Amino acid sequence: MDTMTLWHLTGGQFAALAFAALLVGFSKTAVSGANTVSLAIFAAVLPARASTGILLPILIAGDVLAVLTYRRHAHWPTLWRLFPAVAAGVVLGTLFLVWADDEVVRTSIGAILLMMAAVTVWRRRTADKEQEPDAVTTRAGRIKARSYGILGGFTTMVANAGGPVMSLYLLSAGFRKLGFLGTSAFFFLIVNVSKVPFSVGLGLIDGPSLLLDAALVLFVVPGALLGKWAVNRINQRLFEQLVIAATVVGGVQLLL
């Protein structure tokens, strides 16, 4: 794999990656979608394709911490409806990675994130009232879950950028803060673990990448603790605004 080992990084580069790892922990326990900034940092410091494989174990570490924190708040009917569509999206994303170069990947994901953010803002402003999470049992809810699921699986496979897509889905489904965090925690732990064989097969995870992960994963824990402290001080409206803002920032970064 065309990557950089721990010994090839300068002090500034390692500090940037450490900050990105800390931000992963924060995003998993506070503002989901904010780790698109981490994605951009990793892609800037490391080769873009290789960065996705190095970032994946760090994301899984953050997912484990999020599950331990919010495990009682997951909405499993929503998760079971999402998984088949997400699996299809992961397969499509794997096929896409076989032929797409870095520029095509970044442009495609950035455009998708900005489009989904715009749709979510429009829906939130025009809706008469928020839906309950069990709205996924309706026909419209099932279609929306499948659409977001395929997009989420695709974007998480090609660029670890599924967080914003699923964040927008959970917001549009009317999830409150704790239900949002608990459901997304289990969702991404299961999805990210399932991506490991695909990433290994594509050569995105190997010995040197795991060694770098071992050094960086230590920074995920303080980030998660900071997120747990912050989430209790963020009201629902600000929480939703931060999620959407993080999505837009991530989309713009990928396009640029």
Disulfide bonds with the S-S distance in Angstrom:
none
